[in-house]
């Protein structure tokens, strides 16, 4: 019996796109499934991007040039190992929930300038690494 191709698995797992619990379980089965499921989970982070843990993962992916822009704000970026996957490579859509996620990560209000700077760095990251098809943001503090 011939094993299924990655394309077949992708089609199957894509049916569970909105059932995150089942997708996360599938990601734990083996490396092949994990790679496929991660690409589905991260393609459209949607309202999950409000989660400060996702923002932390994204901040870990900033390159030096993007990090330098945050130096004037004297914030401490997460000090963790680089993520296992280059999650931003999978992102195709970002919405205005990004702003709320940044505010959740900051945890305290330091002003709109800091929020704007972090969002700007993340957008540069998305433009550099992802395959964005849709970007929708509302910046009210420009």
N, C-alpha and C positions, 0 to 999 in steps of 0.2 A: 504494500500500500504506500502510495506516494504522499509525503507530508504536504500540508497546505502552504501556499506561498505567503509571503508577507502581505501582498496586496489583498489576498482573501481574508487574512486575519484583520487587516485594517477595515475592510468592509463590514465584517462581523462586529468588531469592537465599536465601530462608529455608530451602530444601532443603539449602543449604550451611552452615547455621548453625554446625556443628561443624568445618567445614573452613576454618580461619582463613586459611591460606595462599591458597586460591582466592578467598576473600572480599576479602582485601587486594588481590589482583591486580585484581579487578573494580572495586574502589574507585578504581583509577587510570585507568580507561577514560575517564570523563567526569564532569562535575559531577552530572548526574542520578543516575548509578549510585552515585557516591560518597555522596550524601545518603542514599540508600536503604540501602546497605551499612553505613554508620556507625550508622544506627539499629538495625540487626540486631546488629552487633558489640557495641554498648554496652548493649543492653537487659538482658542477663544476663551481667555480667562474670565471674561465677563464680570459679573458682580463679585467673583471670588478675589479679584484684584484689590478689593477693599481690605482683605486680610493682611495684617502687618507682617505675617510670616512670608507671604508671597513677595511683599515689598523688600523684605530683608534678602531673600534669594536674588531678586533683581539687582539690588545694590551690590551684592557680592560679584556680580558680573560686569560692573563698571570697569572700564580701562583707566589707565593713569590720567589721561587727558580729561576724562569725564570727572574723575575724582578731584582733580585740581580745582575745578569750578566750585567745589564745596568747601575748600579750605577757609575762605573768609568767614564762614559761618561757624567754624570750630565745632563741628559735629563729629562724633565718632562713628565711623562706619562699622558694620558688623565685622568682628574679628573671628572668622570661621574659615574652614577650608573651602576652596572653590566647590561649587555644586558638582555632582556627578555628571549631570547633563548640561548642555548649553541650552537651557530652557527657552531663552529668547529666540533661538533659531526657529522655534515652532510657532511663535506668536504670529497670527494673521490679523487680529482685531484687538484694538484697545479702545475703551470707552471712558467717559468722564468719571467713572468710579475710581480711576487712578488717583484723583485728587483726595478722595476720602481715604484711600489706602495709605497715601503719604501722610495725611494728618494722623491716622491711627498709628503709624510707625513712629512718628515724632513724639506722640503721647502727651506732649505739652505744647502750648501755643507759644511759638517764638516769633510769630509774625508771618505774614504772607510772603515775604521775600525768600525765606528759607523754603517754604513749601514750593514756591515757584522754581527755585534753583534745583531742588531735588527732582521735581517733575521734568524740568528741562533736561537734566542729565539722563533721566530714564528715557525720555523721548529720543535723545541722541543715541542711547543704547539700542532702542528699538529700530531706529533708522539704520544703524550700523549693522545689526545682527539679524533682524527678523525679516520675514516676508510679509510685511504689513499690506493688507488690502483695504483695511478700514481703520481710521483714526478719528475719534470724535471726543474732543475735550472742550470744557467750558472754563476759560480762565477769566475770572471776574476781578482779579487783582493786578491786572497789567497797568 
